[in-house]
Amino acid sequence: MKSSLEALRLRYETDLALALDPIAVPLRFPDALDRELAAFVAAHLAYGKVAPMLRAIERALEPLGGRPAEFLRKRDEQVLRDVLEEALQGWLWRFHTSQDLVHWLLAWKRLDAESGAGLEAHLLPLPGESADAALSRLVQRLRAELPQTYGLRFNLPDPLEGASCKRWRMFLRWMVRDSWPDFGQWTRYPKDQLVIPLDTHVARIARYIGLTQRTALDGRMAAEITAALKKKDRQDPLKYDFAISHLGILGDCPGVRVLPGCRPCPLVGICKAGKLRVEKSKR
């Protein structure tokens, strides 16, 4: 399995695949804090069809200019609210309204003002505490402080309530993991407690190759897949996440479990569904 996963990883570590991933947007910012803020927005809007999703992220960040963190830091919150509400008028992305986005940006501003250095300090576990407990604490705080709109609640699943927290896991992977395509700019967060961002593509392909037997896309499935990948690479199990997800995102694994159509896939030798079809065709 490890050699198959490595082959898959090499196949998708390309500029073409990267251009169709939301991480491409924050990667354009050279400053670390700007990159963090852009990632905070991009990760939490990362759902739905790729092309319109990327356009929505670009439009969400457009009013902040080339130095988005500085744009937020230099303005009074009420002035900033008025400016953003006018600039983002008409912006909409599926469950998220322009008002949701304004509140989300202002939440980053307040958290950054408290720490003086972005969000990492707010997500660090206390002594003897898990990273998920720290994430839960921040989620519960934001639930209390932000309006109870559908879009904002969609941003605030709690890992201690069993949620997979896909968009938070994506944000954390980007910020903590220090190999392609991630930033690795948070150095205090426990890298060994990162959990795979679970979406339908990752879940489906993980079941095909035996990384999980579960059916519900929840926190337990995400933990099970992460644990299985740690057996392949204990130091960096999430290096396979980008490739597994893009195998589905790009339509290269359409769910039609037949050969020879699946033969070019690096996972075909370990895909249980593929093997079953091969055996059936030999009878």
N, C-alpha and C positions, 0 to 999 in steps of 0.2 A: 504493500500500500504506500509506503513512504516514497519509493521511486516513482510511483504513478502520480502522487501528489506533487512531487518535485517537478515532474514533467509538465503537469498542468500549470503550476506556478510560473515556470519559464515561458509557457505559451502565452500567458496573459499579462506578463510584466512588459507591456508595450505602451507607447504613447497613444495608440488608437484606443485601447481599453481605458486608459487614464482620462482621455478627453470625454468619455461618456460616464464619468463617475463624479459625484458631487465634490469629492476632495480636490478636483481640478480648480475649483473657484478659490478656496483659501490658499492653495499653493502659489497663486499669482502674487501674493503679498509678501514682500521681502522682510518686513518687520514682524517679529515674533508675536507681539501683542495684536497687531492688525490681523495676523493669520489666525490667532485664537478667536477673535471676535467673529471673523468671517466663518470660521469652522463652527462656532456656536450657532450661527444662523443656518448655515448650509446643512449641517447634520440633522437639525430638527425640522427641516423642510424636505428631507430626503425620503420621499415616498411617492408612489405613483409613477407615471411614465417618465422616462429619463429626459427627453428633449424639453417638454414643457416645464418639468421640475427645474432643470438647469436655468431656463429663462426666468423662472420665478425667483430663484436665488439671486441671479444677477440683478434683477430689478429691485429686489429687497435691499441690496447693498449699495445700489447706485447713488442714492442721496447722500451717502456717507463719504463719497469721494475716495481718493487713493490712500488716505490715512484714517480709516474708520474709527479706530480706537481713540485717536486724538480728537476727531470730530465729536465723539461722545463726551470725552473727558473735559473739553474746554467750554462746554455749554451748560448753563443752568438747566435743571431737569424740566421746569415748566416751559422755558424757551425752547428747549429741545423737543418737548412733546408737541408744541405747536408747529415747529418746523417740520418734524417728521410726519405729522398727521396731514399736513398740506402736501408734502412731497410724495407721500405714499397713497394719496387718495386714488381709489380705484384698484389698488393692488389686491390680488386675491390668489390664494393657492389652495384649492380643494377645501380642507377643513379650516384653513387659516385666513383670517381677515386682516386688513391693514391695521386695525386696532390691536389685534393679537400681536402682530409684528412689532408695533411700537412698544407695547408692554414688555415684550421679550428683550428688545434692545435696552430699554431702561432698566430691566432687571440686571443685565450684564453690567451696566454702568454703576449701579448701586453696589453690586458684589465686588466689582473692581475697586471702587472707592474704599471699601472696607479693608481689602487686602493690600491695596497699592500695587498689585501685580497680577491682575486677572483672576482666574477662577481656580487655579490649582489648589490653593490653600483651603478652599471650601469643599474640596472633594478628597482631601487627605484623611485617612482613618485615624482616629485617636488610638493611643496605646491599647493593645488588646482588642481592637475593633476591626472588623472586616471592611474592605473597600465598599462593599455593598451597603453596609450600615451608614457609611459616610454619604453615599449617593442618596440613600433613603432620607437621611436628615435634610439634605439640601432640597430634595423633591418636596418633602412635607413643608419646609419653610416656604418654598415658592407657591405651593398650593394655598397656603394661608395668605400670602401677600398679593398674589395676582388675581385678577377677576376670574370668575368661574365660567369662562366661555368654553365651548367644546374644543376649539383649537388649542387653547392653552392647557387644558386638561390632557389633551392628546400628547402634549409635550412632557407630561409629568407622571409617567408610570412609576411605580415603586417596586424595586427588586425584592424587597422584603414582603411584598404582597403577591409574589410569584410571577411578576411581569418579566418578559425577556428584555425590555428596555433597549430595543434595537438602536434607536437614534442616539441615546446616551452612550451605548457601547461603541457606536461608530465614532462619536466625538472623542471618547477616551482613547480608542485605538489610534486615531489620528495624532492626538496630543502626546501620547506616552510611548508608543512603539517607535523605535529609532531606525527602522530600515524601510526601503522603498515600499509603498509610496508615502509613508507617514512622516510626521514632522519630528517626533522625538524630543520636543522642547520642554516637556514636563519631566524633570529628573527625580522628583521626590515621590511621585505616585508609585505604588507597588506594581511593577510591570507584571509580576507573576499572578496578579489578581485580575488581569484583563479577561473579559469574557467575549466570545464571538458575537458580533451583531447578527441577530437571527432574523432572516426574512424568508419568504416562501421559497426562493431559489436555493438558499443554503439548506433549508430544512429538507427539501425534496431530494437534492443531490446527496446530502448526508445520509438519508435513509437508503438511497440506492447503493451506497458503498459501505454501509454498515457502521457508520459513526454514531448512529442512534437508532433505536427501535420505537421511539416515542412518536405520537401523532400530533399532540397539541403543541403549538408554537408558543411555548412559555419559557419561564426561567429555567425550569428543570431540563428542558431539551437543550437550551443554550449551554447550560453547565455540562451536560452529558457530551455534547459535541466537542466542547473545549477540552474536557478531560481526555477524550479519545485522541484529539490532535496532540495533546501533550505527550502521549505515548510515542508519537512520531518525531516530535521536536519539543523537548521540555523547556528549552530556553526561549523559543519563539513560535509557539503553536499558531498564533494568529497570522503568520506569514502566508498561510494558505487561504485565508478568508477572501482576499480580493479575487483570487483565481476561481474559487468555488462559486462565489456569487456571480461573477461575470460569465461563467459558463452558462448560467441561466439567463442573466440580463441580456446578453447578446444573442440569445436564441439558439445557441450552439447545442443546448440540451433541450429539445422541444418537448420531451416527455413521451415521445414515440419510441418505445423501447425495442427497437429492431436492428438487426444487422442486414446488410452492410452499412446502413446509414450511420450507425454509431462508431464504426471502426476507427475513424480518425481521432476520436476522443482519447486522451491519455488515460482516462479512467475505465475504459471499456473492459480491461482485463480483470478489474475488481468490482465492476458494477453487477450486483446480483441480478437485477432485472435483465441486463444484457446476457448474462450467462444462461439464465433460464430460457431465453429465446433461442440462443445457440443450441442448447440441448434439445429443445423441441424440434428445431429444424433438422437435426440429425436423425430423428426417429423415422 
